[in-house]
Amino acid sequence: MPELRKDPISSRWVIISVERGKRPSDFGMRISAKKGGFCAFCEGNEYTTPPEILAFRPDKSKPNTPGWTLRVVSNKFPALSIEGQLNRQGEGMFDKMNGVGAHEVIVECPDHNLTLSTMPLKSVEDVLWAFHYRITDLKKDERFRYVLVFKNEGYDAGSSLEHTHSQLIALPIVPHLVSEEIEHAREYYGYKERCLFCDIIRQESAARTRVISENDDFIVLAPFAPRSPFETIILPKKHASSFLPDGNFGLLAEILQRTLKQIDKVLNLPPYNMMIHTSPFKDENNEYYHWHIEIIPKLTKIAGFEWGSGFYINPTPPEEAARFMREAEI
Amino acid sequence: MPELRKDPISSRWVIISVERGKRPSDFGMRISAKKGGFCAFCEGNEYTTPPEILAFRPDKSKPNTPGWTLRVVSNKFPALSIEGQLNRQGEGMFDKMNGVGAHEVIVECPDHNLTLSTMPLKSVEDVLWAFHYRITDLKKDERFRYVLVFKNEGYDAGSSLEHTHSQLIALPIVPHLVSEEIEHAREYYGYKERCLFCDIIRQESAARTRVISENDDFIVLAPFAPRSPFETIILPKKHASSFLPDGNFGLLAEILQRTLKQIDKVLNLPPYNMMIHTSPFKDENNEYYHWHIEIIPKLTKIAGFEWGSGFYINPTPPEEAARFMREAEI
């Protein structure tokens, strides 16, 4: 019998469809082998990207020249424009504003052949530091209310460049999905006077069936009601409403890379999307929202049912996914 | 300058990204040519599907034999199970219930090589009648609150079988996206005492820039804030809260097929998803919700930004999409 499960964070129901039960080897999509060729993100080609906003240069080399270990540049084809004012206005009954925002690319390391799961751990830590510095800087811009950090790995996950990179978009409004999560978390807090996410961590830590791994500061879970097979969430164990304010990125880098290695091993280098959810700038420190990282391997297609309902059909129970992940030899 | 626009029906913001401005010929995805081979939906292979629930048989032939012009069968790999009770329960703090529901396939015509846009108009009308009959029948089952009718055309839109077909899923809960639309429509009605959708039709009919076509009963629009390029919505001009209660499907079949022909012409047979949104069974007749058909050609990928934010980046302004559609010679 399939099961309908409700995710308490998003309030979204999903169908865990055992009839269609899928093991890791049943999913066809794989990341394509890197083709090489000219790459704007490789060392020596710095002149082909917009000028760098931030770079880690252990050798003290000049901006926009070789010698870096990480670079942040503006997206060459930004979804939003960094210049201008919002100019909120109506068009009859409709609402619109100028598409003001920042759209940046974090080139995670100079080596074209590495990924977030294979690069040195120190580089993963640097990527997290880069997120932190850029968020801290963008927060000063009063036009922005939120920064969404995300990563598309592989063509089928929406990436058009194969050199490992993440992105961030600073937005003048809090995104819909984040607002929804916050609203549900706030309702829960209003009722229980406890953080929803802290309660999930407590229950999952006791049950163990959906725990993938943990270290001193973080826990990795297969959510109770995941949208897609092998969806994975990384949470700080201690309540924290905003992305790592204390800047201790060592343990996060370790568990993030371990999780990605497990995903690569179990699913054979799948394309994936990764997103950081954190509190909006206006309300950074609160008792009810708990920042986290979501990872969604791209294994199924979004089709008419999902588009029309907001429901997801997931052919792999999270308990099984968690077991495969735990047992992966990495 | 890109534009941020808010869809008043879903309350979702989208980025209309002119920097990335895309014309129809810029989109790479195409429906793959039909390969043929054994097909369970072709005439003569009725024995390979679950038994038919409904069929149109002008020659009065026996069930599950050739002679039909349209067949409805259970999905062989249903996402939900038709047997059993809901048995709502908790698992600690989580909520779940049995995955009870109906999952049916509408085989739209016997000819393997036709599509909804190329089959005889009479067959399109029959497809709409089949939706109507099945919804009417499933409504009698007290476990169900909603039927979502949808169609996935082409592999990239999630279809695994190339013979033209639609699907429906009867659900024990009203889907999230539909509830949201209803909630926003109800709020609007509470404030204005007018239907949100009727107001949109009035404004768009006057402005014309996003009108694609119309006939006596229906209007086809590019929404003000579409999630993806060439998203298209078909609405009854006169207020109606539920999918065509009067059963006059001729004019709907005509405009639906015309719209699909335009999409095929402008985008060169793209994969697409189609969904019908209607009022839930419990509240079929109301003043605030207005049933409609949504069509989303599958031209862009859902990536980390969309997964993390619920925002969509659309590289084609709907005014341009509407113009291309209007000017298509079909």
Chai-1 contact restraints between the chains, C-beta under 6 A:
chainA,res_idxA,chainB,res_idxB,connection_type,confidence,min_distance_angstrom,max_distance_angstrom,comment,restraint_id
A,M1,B,S81,contact,1.0,0.0,6.0,A-B,restraint_1
A,M1,B,N98,contact,1.0,0.0,6.0,A-B,restraint_2
A,P2,B,L80,contact,1.0,0.0,6.0,A-B,restraint_3
A,P2,B,S81,contact,1.0,0.0,6.0,A-B,restraint_4
A,P2,B,G99,contact,1.0,0.0,6.0,A-B,restraint_5
A,E3,B,K96,contact,1.0,0.0,6.0,A-B,restraint_6
A,E3,B,G99,contact,1.0,0.0,6.0,A-B,restraint_7
A,L4,B,M97,contact,1.0,0.0,6.0,A-B,restraint_8
A,L4,B,G99,contact,1.0,0.0,6.0,A-B,restraint_9
A,R5,B,K96,contact,1.0,0.0,6.0,A-B,restraint_10
A,K6,B,D95,contact,1.0,0.0,6.0,A-B,restraint_11
A,R12,B,H176,contact,1.0,0.0,6.0,A-B,restraint_12
A,I15,B,A79,contact,1.0,0.0,6.0,A-B,restraint_13
A,I15,B,G99,contact,1.0,0.0,6.0,A-B,restraint_14
A,S17,B,A79,contact,1.0,0.0,6.0,A-B,restraint_15
A,E19,B,F77,contact,1.0,0.0,6.0,A-B,restraint_16
A,R20,B,F77,contact,1.0,0.0,6.0,A-B,restraint_17
A,F77,B,E19,contact,1.0,0.0,6.0,A-B,restraint_18
A,F77,B,R20,contact,1.0,0.0,6.0,A-B,restraint_19
A,A79,B,I15,contact,1.0,0.0,6.0,A-B,restraint_20
A,A79,B,S17,contact,1.0,0.0,6.0,A-B,restraint_21
A,A79,B,I313,contact,1.0,0.0,6.0,A-B,restraint_22
A,L80,B,P2,contact,1.0,0.0,6.0,A-B,restraint_23
A,S81,B,M1,contact,1.0,0.0,6.0,A-B,restraint_24
A,S81,B,P2,contact,1.0,0.0,6.0,A-B,restraint_25
A,G92,B,Q203,contact,1.0,0.0,6.0,A-B,restraint_26
A,M93,B,D199,contact,1.0,0.0,6.0,A-B,restraint_27
A,M93,B,Q203,contact,1.0,0.0,6.0,A-B,restraint_28
A,F94,B,F224,contact,1.0,0.0,6.0,A-B,restraint_29
A,D95,B,K6,contact,1.0,0.0,6.0,A-B,restraint_30
A,K96,B,E3,contact,1.0,0.0,6.0,A-B,restraint_31
A,K96,B,R5,contact,1.0,0.0,6.0,A-B,restraint_32
A,M97,B,L4,contact,1.0,0.0,6.0,A-B,restraint_33
A,N98,B,M1,contact,1.0,0.0,6.0,A-B,restraint_34
A,G99,B,P2,contact,1.0,0.0,6.0,A-B,restraint_35
A,G99,B,E3,contact,1.0,0.0,6.0,A-B,restraint_36
A,G99,B,L4,contact,1.0,0.0,6.0,A-B,restraint_37
A,G99,B,I15,contact,1.0,0.0,6.0,A-B,restraint_38
A,L148,B,G308,contact,1.0,0.0,6.0,A-B,restraint_39
A,L148,B,S309,contact,1.0,0.0,6.0,A-B,restraint_40
A,F150,B,G304,contact,1.0,0.0,6.0,A-B,restraint_41
A,F150,B,F305,contact,1.0,0.0,6.0,A-B,restraint_42
A,F150,B,G308,contact,1.0,0.0,6.0,A-B,restraint_43
A,K151,B,G304,contact,1.0,0.0,6.0,A-B,restraint_44
A,N152,B,A303,contact,1.0,0.0,6.0,A-B,restraint_45
A,N152,B,G304,contact,1.0,0.0,6.0,A-B,restraint_46
A,G158,B,K301,contact,1.0,0.0,6.0,A-B,restraint_47
A,G158,B,A303,contact,1.0,0.0,6.0,A-B,restraint_48
A,P175,B,S309,contact,1.0,0.0,6.0,A-B,restraint_49
A,P175,B,G310,contact,1.0,0.0,6.0,A-B,restraint_50
A,P175,B,F311,contact,1.0,0.0,6.0,A-B,restraint_51
A,H176,B,R12,contact,1.0,0.0,6.0,A-B,restraint_52
A,H176,B,G310,contact,1.0,0.0,6.0,A-B,restraint_53
A,L177,B,S309,contact,1.0,0.0,6.0,A-B,restraint_54
A,L177,B,G310,contact,1.0,0.0,6.0,A-B,restraint_55
A,D199,B,M93,contact,1.0,0.0,6.0,A-B,restraint_56
A,Q203,B,G92,contact,1.0,0.0,6.0,A-B,restraint_57
A,Q203,B,M93,contact,1.0,0.0,6.0,A-B,restraint_58
A,F224,B,F94,contact,1.0,0.0,6.0,A-B,restraint_59
A,N273,B,A303,contact,1.0,0.0,6.0,A-B,restraint_60
A,N273,B,G304,contact,1.0,0.0,6.0,A-B,restraint_61
A,N273,B,W307,contact,1.0,0.0,6.0,A-B,restraint_62
A,M275,B,G304,contact,1.0,0.0,6.0,A-B,restraint_63
A,M275,B,W307,contact,1.0,0.0,6.0,A-B,restraint_64
A,M275,B,G308,contact,1.0,0.0,6.0,A-B,restraint_65
A,I296,B,W307,contact,1.0,0.0,6.0,A-B,restraint_66
A,K301,B,G158,contact,1.0,0.0,6.0,A-B,restraint_67
A,I302,B,I302,contact,1.0,0.0,6.0,A-B,restraint_68
A,A303,B,N152,contact,1.0,0.0,6.0,A-B,restraint_69
A,A303,B,G158,contact,1.0,0.0,6.0,A-B,restraint_70
A,A303,B,N273,contact,1.0,0.0,6.0,A-B,restraint_71
A,G304,B,F150,contact,1.0,0.0,6.0,A-B,restraint_72
A,G304,B,K151,contact,1.0,0.0,6.0,A-B,restraint_73
A,G304,B,N152,contact,1.0,0.0,6.0,A-B,restraint_74
A,G304,B,N273,contact,1.0,0.0,6.0,A-B,restraint_75
A,G304,B,M275,contact,1.0,0.0,6.0,A-B,restraint_76
A,F305,B,F150,contact,1.0,0.0,6.0,A-B,restraint_77
A,W307,B,N273,contact,1.0,0.0,6.0,A-B,restraint_78
A,W307,B,M275,contact,1.0,0.0,6.0,A-B,restraint_79
A,W307,B,I296,contact,1.0,0.0,6.0,A-B,restraint_80
A,G308,B,L148,contact,1.0,0.0,6.0,A-B,restraint_81
A,G308,B,F150,contact,1.0,0.0,6.0,A-B,restraint_82
A,G308,B,M275,contact,1.0,0.0,6.0,A-B,restraint_83
A,S309,B,L148,contact,1.0,0.0,6.0,A-B,restraint_84
A,S309,B,P175,contact,1.0,0.0,6.0,A-B,restraint_85
A,S309,B,L177,contact,1.0,0.0,6.0,A-B,restraint_86
A,G310,B,P175,contact,1.0,0.0,6.0,A-B,restraint_87
A,G310,B,H176,contact,1.0,0.0,6.0,A-B,restraint_88
A,G310,B,L177,contact,1.0,0.0,6.0,A-B,restraint_89
A,F311,B,P175,contact,1.0,0.0,6.0,A-B,restraint_90
A,I313,B,A79,contact,1.0,0.0,6.0,A-B,restraint_91
